Amino acid sequence: MELILSQLIGGALGGAGGGKAVSGSNMGALGNILAGAAGGVGGGQLLGGLLGAASGDAAGGMDLGAMAGNLVGGGVAGMIVQVVVGMVVKKMRG
């Protein structure tokens, strides 16, 4: 649960940053955050599946390394998804 939450938070932060970094993809604060959060969770799950990341510590504790990796991976994926979705939306609106 903590790993998905870190992907969600990382994605939201990445989406907010992507909207500010690439002005042609800005969808407003809420749109940037939602697109980034969705991208963060999706990208984090995909990255975890590709790398074979564990879903948590076997003893029931939190794995801070895995959480930090999911936060960064979710942030990058969230930024990429937000920029792509923002550019598509801007292109469709004209």
N, C-alpha and C positions, 0 to 999 in steps of 0.2 A: 504494500500500500504506500509506503514511504517513497519507494522508487518512482511510482507513477505520479505521486504528488510533486516530486522534484522535477520530473519531466514537464508536468503541467506548468509549474512556476517558471522553469527555465524557458519554456516555449512562449509564455506570456511576456516575459522580459525581452526575449529575442524578437518577438513580433512588434513590441513597442519600439525597440531600437531600430528594427528594419524600416518601420514607417517614417522614422526621423532621418535615417541614413539615406534612403532612396526616396526622394520627394515624389517621384512619379508613381509610387506604389502606396502612398498614404491613403488609408480608408477611414481616418478618424481614430481617436484613441480606442474606443470600444471595438471597432472592426479589426484594428491591428492586434489587439490583445486576444480576441477570440480566434482569429486566424492563426496567430502564433501559438496559442495554447493547443489547438487541434493539431497543428504541425509538430509541436513538441512531443505530445503523447504518441502520435503516429510514428514520427521519426525515431523517438527513443525506443519504442517497441521493436521497430525494424532493426535498429542498430544493435539492440540487445540480442535479438534473434540471430543476427549475422555473427556477432562476436561471441555468442554463447554465454552471455552474462548471467550470473546467478540471480534469482529473484529475491534473495535476502540471505542473511546469516542463518546457518542451520541451528544455532543456539537460541535464535529468537531475538537477538540484538540487532542494532542498526549497523550496516556496513557503510561507513562514511566515505570510503573510496568509491564504492558503487554509486552512492547517492550523488557525490560530486560529479562523477562521470555522466550520470543521467541528467544532472542539472545543466552541464555544459552541452551535452549532446542534444538535449531538448531545446536549449537556447539556439543552437546553430540551426537545427531542423525547423524550429519555429520561425526564425528569421527568413530562411529560404522560402518556406511556404507562404509567409505573409507577403514577401516581395513578389512572388509569382502570382498569387491570388490578387494582390493589389494592382499589378500591371494588367492582368486580364480584365478585372472589373473596370479599370480606367479605359481600356481599349474598347470594351463593350458599350460603355456610356458615351463614348465619342469624344 
